[in-house]
Amino acid sequence: MAEEHFIEVGGNKLHAVVNGAEGRPWLTCLHTLASNLTLWDEQAPALAKSFRVLRLDARGHGQSTAVNQAASISELAADVAAVWDALETKRSNILGISMGGMTGVGLALEHGDRVEKLVAADCRLDSPQFFIDMWSERQKQWREIGPDAVADATLPIWFCEKTRSERPDIVERARAMITGTSEPGYFGASTALQRMDLKSKLGAIRCPTLYLVGELDGPHPKEMQEFAALTPNAKYVEIPGVAHASSLEAPDAFTRIVLDFLNA
């Protein structure tokens, strides 16, 4: 049975759900920008057979508040570390996708003594100008039109054309997560992504690391192969036929690859 927690961190109330028996190794699951901890609903039952699974809503996402907006990946990582403190989690594995993968890398760099293994999926780790401009455009769309416009721009990146045409249920579920994100949560987290500089520091990561990416996820496969080359004790795996939201598009393959790596 799941445990639900609301934890005060830096003026915000962070929502967490824990599945899996006490005594098992911890696994912390971190979601994308503009989603929430239910992103992991397909993975959680299988993961909880081997791990004590902590799923966390980032600031302003899901049921977490964003009285104080995030300003950096470092702050998002500090939120996770504070939740670990509250739950008396000394060390944890990490599974993160997109923003969650970036936050996981931040944890491995800034709280490395507490990270067992890291899976970072479908993410980039620096902020070139086109990336900064993309988030500025999304923020403009949100302000001028609303979150549905942001969803319209985001869903073709998250899902390949086949998924968008043949699996409307999963696409609408993702749309609901995007439009259900609070404005402070979206603006704070997207601003944090604009200020990101993690790629140059990857040589300092010491935990075993898996970079996992959808084959059709734009520039990310090439980027993440570079990350694997820059990170000690890292490997790279590609999931065929899926785009950015690989955990939603190919949940069984995604879960199998993650468990193979974590249990190795």
N, C-alpha and C positions, 0 to 999 in steps of 0.2 A: 504494500500500500504506500502511495506517495506521501511524503512529508512536504508541507508548504510552509515557507518562512517569508517574513517581511523584515528586512534588516536595515537599520538606520546607518547610513554611511554618508558623511559629509553633507548633511542637510537633506539628503534624498532618502527615500524608502525603496530599497531594492527587493524585488520579488524573486524568490528562488524555489525550486521544486527538487526534491531528492527522491530517487528511486534506487532500490537495491539494498541488500542486507548489510547491516553494520559489520565491520571487519574486513570487507572487501576493499581492494585498492580504489581510490577515488578517481573519477573521470569527470572533468568539468567541460560542459558543452556550451559554446558561445556562438550566437546566431549572427546573421547578416545585419547590416543597416536596414532599417524599415521592415523588420520582422519581429519575432519574439520567441520565447522558449518553446512554443508549440511547433516551431520549425523542426524540432527533433522528435516529434511524436512517432514517426516510423522507426527511428533508430533506438529510442529509449528502452523498449522491452527487451530487445536482443542484447543491448549493452549492459543492462541491469542484471543479466544472468552471470556476468563476470566482474562487474564493477559496481561501486556505490556512485551512482550517476547524479551529478549536480547540474541542473539546467538553470540558467540565470537570465532574466530580462535586463538588458542594458538600460542605462538612464533614459527615461522618457519613452521606453519601448514596453509593450505589453502592460503589465501592472506596476512597473517601476516608475517612480516620479522623476522629474527633472527640474526641481526647484533651482538647482544649480546645474547648468548645462555642462556637458563635457567639452573640454577645450583641446584635448590631446589624447593620443593613444595611451600615453603614460597614465593619464587620469582614469581611462577605462580599465587599464590593467590594475591600477591601485584599487578600484572598486572590487575587482575579483579577489584580490589579495585580502581586502577587508572582510569580504564574505567568508573566505577561508578561515580567517581568524575567528569570526563569530561562530562558525560551525566546528571549530577546533580541527580543521583540516591542515595537517602539517605539510603534506605533499600530495600532489595530484597529477594525473595525466591530463592533457588538454586536447579537446577536439573543437576546432573553430573553423567557420567558413566565412569567406569574404571579410567583413569587418571583424568577425570573431576570430578568423585566422590571424589578422593583423594584431588584434589584442593578445592572442596567444603568443605570437612572436615577441610582443612587448613584455609579456610575463617571463618568457624564457630569457630575455636580456636583463630585466630589472629585478626579477625574483627567481633567478635560475636555480637556487638551492631548494626551491619548493616544487620544481617541475620534473616529473619522471620522464614522460615522453610527450611529444608534441605532434599533432596532426594539424596542418594548416592547409585549408582547401580553398581553391578559387580566389586567390587574393593577389594584390600587388603590395609592394612594401616601400614605395617611394611616391613622390607627388610631382611628376613632371607637369608642365604648363597645361597640356591638354586635359589632364586629370583634374587639376584645380579648376579649369574653366568648365568642365562638365558639371562639377558640383555647384558652381556658381549659377549655372543655367538651371539646374534642378531647383535650387533655392528660389530663383526668380519665378519659375513655373508654380511653385507652391504658393508664393506670396500673391501672384497676380491671378492665378486660375484656381489653384487648390490641389490637394493631394491626389485627386483622380488624374490630373495631368501628369504628375510625377509617376504614378502607376503606369499610365499609357507609355511613357518613355522608358520605364524600367523593365517591364515584362518581356519585351523582345530581347533584352540582354540576358535576363534570367533563364529563359526557355527557348529551345530551338523551335523552328517553324513547325515541325512535326508534332511536338508536344502542344504547341498553342492551338493547332487545328484539331487534334485528336483527343486531348485530355483537358477539356474546359474546366473540369472540377478542380484540378490542381492549380490552374491558372487563376481561377476566381478565388481560391483559398489564399494564394499569394497576394492578389489584389487587396483582399480584406486585411491582410497583415500590414501592407504598405499604407493603406488609407487609415488604418487604426492606430498608426504611430502618431504620437503627439508632435506638434510643431517644435517645441523646445528640444525634444528628443532627436528629431530629424536634423534640425539646424545645428545643434551642438555636435552630433556625431559626424555629420558631413563636413563641418569645419575642422574637426579633429583629423579627418582623412586628408584634407587639403594641406595639413601641416606635417604630414608623416615623413619621417626619414629613418627607416629601419634597415633598408637594403645594405647600406654601407657598414652596418654593425654585425652582419650575420656570422662573421668569423668568430664572434664571442659566444655563440650558442654552444652549450655543452651537452644538452640532452639529445637522445636519438630523435630525429625529426623526419616526418613524412610530408612531402608536398604533393597534394592530391588535386587533380584538376579535370574538368570536363574538356574533352577534345575540341568542342566547338565554342569554348569560352574566349572568343576574341584573341587579344594579345597575351592572355594569361598562360597558356601552355609554354610559350617561348620564355616568358618572364620567369616562370616557376622552375623551369629547367636551370636557369641561371641561379636562382636561389639555392637549389640543391647543390650546385657546384660550389657555391660560396659558403655553405653551411657544413661544418664538420659533422660526420656521422649522419648524413642525410640521404634520403632516397626520393625518387620522383616516380609517380604513377599517374597515368592518364585513363580516364573513363571514356570509352568510345561513344560517340553519338549524342552527347549531352552538352549543355551550355553552362551558364554561371551557377545556377541553382542545382548543382549536381546531386545534392543529398535528397532533393525532391524529385528530380527527373529519373534518377536511377537509385532508389533507396536501398534495394537489396544488394546491388553491386557495391555501392558506397559503404554500407555496413560491413560487408564481408571483407573489403580491403582494410577498413579501419581496425576490425577485430584481428585480422591476420597480423597487422603491424603491432598492435598493442600487446597481443598475447605471445609474440615471438620471443 
